[in-house]
Amino acid sequence: MDRLFFLLSGENETLPASELKAILEAEKFPFKILETLDQVLRLEADSSCVEAIKRRAALTRICAAELFTCDAKTSTIIKAIQSTNLNKVLEENDTFAVRIRHVKEYSQKIDTMTLERKLGNHILKNTTKTKVNLKNPDKTFTGILTNEKLIFGVKLAETAPKPFVERRPRKKPFFHPSAMPPKLARCMVNLAQPRRGDLVLDPFCGTGSILIEAALISCRILGLDIKRRMIRGCSKNLNHFAIEPEGLILTDGRKPPITQVNSIVTDPPYGRSATTLRLTTKQIVEDVLTSVQDLLNKGQRICIASPKTLNIACIATEIGYKHLESHFAYVHRTLTREIAVLKKV
């Protein structure tokens, strides 16, 4: 087991850490959480998990191997680097850079450029024939200042935000105002814990945001929608990303004409920008949770979004699911989404 730390997105208070843990569980990596800090998660796990996190995560920014954690005081940080065997990290003739960043307003008295220079000088003097290269280093030392601590180590991976930006709803060939942002869609897929090759169902597929994100982490996908226009638009969006679904079916998502899937990820219509066909959102959610129960095996998961005011956890528990967790994502003044994770029992 290696000591790792992860810089998480600040876009939501609870979703990033839960997504990271869900990926580790889905990919069967044993792990032990050491500390949960503001936008940083420290844990013990095999460093091979980093590849899966980089491939899947929407809300993890940096993955790093931890060298030390200490109080955010310059004198303490220098003592900590002096006690670190840097020759285990840098080989002869390696180039390196040091990057320090603040989370929010923590440790503002520490000037990151000054600290980078001090740590870089120490690393340079205590390693063999190494050089600083700020543009394209062989290794990047990264430090995160949060909760009045410095977590310091070697960067193993960084997730690029650009692909998610390129998949924003308005950049797709078919747009609808009800479309979910790709980062949230990806996060919901991860919370449902499908593995490569698993069949993910979205009974209200709309423009295909959830299906696209599931397919991009190598899941098989199946979408249902009651509106012919949405099925056509979803098909157009999937084709744009060269994604081949198992099927797109024009049908009522509350009555799925299928027998088995591995997980369900969905964002049912709320009646704001997506029609509920004169049903209440509560009726739709109750009906779909009841009807899809038989499609899952014991222990398999549903990740479902709904307005916070619906209290979906209570609805799901009454139907017979185990409610595992909920997260809340502000959309606008009249809507906060509840992202609930449910398990078939």
ABEGO torsion letter per residue (X at the ends): XBBBBBBBBAABAAAAAAAAAAAAAAAGBBBBBABBBBGBBBBBBBAAAAAAAAAABAABABBBBBABBBBBBAAAAAAAAAABBAAAABBBGBBBBBBBBBBEABGAABBAAAAAAAAAAAAAAABBGBBBBAABBABBBBBBBBGGBBBBBBBABBBBAAAAAAABAAABABBBAABBBAAAAAAAAAAAGBBBGBBBBBABAEAGAAAAAAAAAGBBBBBBBABAAAAAAAAAAAAAAGBBBAEBBBBBAABBABABBABBBBBBBAGAABBAGGBBAAAAAAAAAAAAAAABBBGBBBBBBBBAAAGAAAAAAAAGBBBABBBBBBABAABBBBBBBBBBX
